[in-house]
């Protein structure tokens, strides 16, 4: 295997520049305790150290830590899987030609099995080819063996596609072991609220077998696709994150308005219903629909800023950032930190100046030591994998 050419930049220490605050259930214990939340609010916001781990990447969609201090990275449009170690990015032997790449769809999200040290398993969400020359979005299980990715099985497929627009697709293994998949609506107006479609949903399945998770709200439905649905009525889920209290949260692209951060409630309807046709003038969360629609916990307003991947910030050394949700922003070119109280109500936001200098941000991921790993999304070989830590 040959290492990619990489440009290692010197570390940067930049002062934090807060911005004014903006206009945001899974099973689990009560949310972050009030004393801890108050202590975090009272703490000082530290300056941030931003280090370029690897440069010269092209649209790295996701990054995940694995054993030995190594990182796995996906490049969406090149459909390449990279192994990063010691500041070098080495292509993994991976069947890139089996990945359908079009528009916003290609080799997208990664997740690593909690038992990776023993089973070497990881998961991808990617475009794929179907019989008869068609294509879909699917979740694949792999085993990393030496410098090669060996296919284990397709866990689930058949996510709808059109031009490649709104392909999703974020993966998250929750602490109960379930694999969650955030999908896009493929720009087809009827998909989000159609429980027989896997588009515009958060799905929940067994990561070992690919079967629907037994605790899903429609687990006993006659239609197989419906048995996978955890939540529905989504437009294009770009981020999934589990709060330390156990609650699950999603980040979603809006139309021309109202990117959203949502707290996921089992069986919840999140209100995107752009019909007839694909009518993007309707509200992101349409409260006029039958039943109950779950209101967003944060929304961008008009215009959108294109929110993407997210992670909960953990550790006292983060000062006032501790306990906040760090959200990557593409069009707005920054990382947005959002604070929610124990009930999931928005209590403020910060935008560090140190993280406004790298263009579009795709993914924000927790490193084992509490740092944040960030991928940029600028294209044309101008992208970086960043490591962010508080001073």
PyMOL commands that set and color helices and strands:
alter all, ss='L'
color gray80, all
select helices_A, chain A and resi 34-42+67-69+96-98+116-119+224-227+316-321+353-355
alter helices_A, ss='H'
color red, helices_A
select strands_A, chain A and resi 12-14+48-57+60-65+71-75+80-85+88-91+107-112+121-129+135-145+148-159+170-173+178-182+201-206+229-232+237-242+248-252+260-263+298-299+307-312+325-329+334-340+346-350+361-366+372-376+383-390
alter strands_A, ss='S'
color yellow, strands_A
deselect
rebuild
show_as cartoon
